[in-house]
């Protein structure tokens, strides 16, 4: 038998052991050899599920966009119905530098979740213009559109005062962007 390793054994380890056993019984008993071969065939058909964490995440497709939308909505619904979102947005409307800081903080948190926190191994693949990563761009766009649609559609903002409405929507956007990033990377696709 092979030496015990520190990692948990997987299907490949099982196959290695069975192939070694097949060689050991090759000249002895035909029935035993046949049973070992059948067991090897069965082990090869086992579907080894991939773990949720530890995968390499590349690109950004419609499946990722759907996960980001679900994460955004899950985080966004409480933000949209909570009156504190409107109060915070009204406050930001009176303090434009804090508005800019809030939006930039939201973008930084999304980037941190994707690339710094190492929840998953997220790789930049085929960036826009060779510089702008697709995943955060997609996540932030989805969160912004979802925040705009939700806050407007539910009558939470009054676009007669566009600056205040934009600030209130931005507060919701920050929460939705964080939810979108988590919704996208936690399943690990």
N, C-alpha and C positions, 0 to 999 in steps of 0.2 A: 504494500500500500504506500501511496505517496505521503510525504511528510505533511503534517498539518500546517496550514498557513494561517496567518492572522486574520485573513479575510474569510467571509462566509463562502462556502462552496457554491458553485452554480452548475448549470447543465453541462458546461464544457468540462468541468472537473469530473463530473459523473461519467461523461463519455470517455475521457482519458482513462479512468479506472476500468471501465468496461472493456475498452480496447486492450488494455494490459491483461485483463482476465481472459479475453478471447485468445490472445497469444499463448497464455499459460496452459490453456486446456486444448490447444490446437491438435495435439497428437493423441490425446487421451480418449475422451468420450464424445462421440458424434452428437448425442442427444444434448449434453451440456453445452457443447459448442453452438448448436442450433439455438438453444435457449438464450445464450449470451448475445448472439447476433440479433435475435428478435428483440431483446431488451435494448440493444443499441439503436435499432430502428425506432422503437417506441420513444426513447429518450430524445432522438433527433426531432420527433414530431411535437415535443413539449414546447408550448409557447411561453417563453421566458419573459414575463412582463417587465417593462422598463420602470425603474424607480421614478417617483415624482421629482425628487431633487437629484441634482448632480448631472443633469443632461446639458448638452451644449445647445444653446438656442441661437439660431441664425435667421436672417431674413425677417420679413414681416408680410404675411399673406392675409387673405380674408378670414381664415380661421383665427389668427392672432387678433385681427380687427374686431371680430365678434366677441372674443374673450375680453378685449379692452372695453368694448361697449357695455358688456354685462357688468364688469367691475365698476365702470363709471356710473352706471345707473344705480347699482347697489349702494355706492357711496353717495350718489347725488340726490336720491329721493329724500333722505333725512335732511340734507342741506337745503333742498328746495322748500320743504315744508316748515323748516325751523325759522322763526322770526329773527333769530340772532344773525342769520346770514344777511338779511336785509339791513339790520342795524350796522353790522360790520362794513357792508358795502357803502352805506351812507357816510360812515366815518371816513372810509378811504376816499370818497369823493371830495371830502374837505381837505384831504392830505395826499396830494398827487404822488409825492415821493414814497409814501407808504404803499400806495397802489402799485407802483413800479416794483417796489421791494417784495410785495406779496406775490405778484405774478412771477418774478424772477426766483423767488424762494420755491414756489410750486414747481417750476421747471427744474430747479436744482435738486429738489427732492426726488422727482421722477428719474433724473439722470443718476442720482445716488442709488436709488432702488435697483435700477437696471445694471449699472456698471461698477458701483463701489461696494454695496452691501453684500455682494456675492451670494445672494439667495439662489441664483442660478448662474451658470456660465454663459452670459449673453455676449455674443460676438457682433461686431459691426460688419455687415456684408453689403456690398454695392451701395455705398452712400450716395445721396443726391449731390451732384456737382463734385463728387469725389471727397466731400467733407462732411455733409450733414447726414447723420445716421437716420435710416428709415424708421426704425422702431420708435424712438422717442418722438419723431416728427408725426408719425401716425397716431401714437397714443395721445399726444397733445392736441392734435387736430380733432380727433374723435371726442375727447373730453370737452373741448371748446364748443363744438357743434352741439353736443348733447346738453351742455349747460345752457347754451343759448335757447335751444328748442324747449327744454324743460321749464326754464324760468319764464320764457315768453308764453309758451303754451298753457301753462298753469296760472297765468296772470299774476305772477309773483313780482314782475318788474313793470314799470310804466315807462315806455320808450318816449313819452313826451318830454322826459328829462333824460336824454341819452347818456350823459356822463354818469349820473347816479345809477342808471340801469346797467351800464357797462361795469361799473365797480361792483355792484351787487352780483352780477353774473360772474365776475372774475373770482369772487369769494367762493361761489359754488364750483367754478372751474377748477380751482386748486384742489379741493377735495375729490372731485371727479377724476382729475388727472392722476392723483395718487391711487385711487381705486382702480383706475384703468390699468396702471402699471402693475399693480398686484394681481389683478384679474388676468392679465396677459402672461406674466412670468411664473405664477405659482403652478398652473397646470404643466408648465414646462414644454410647451410645443415649439 
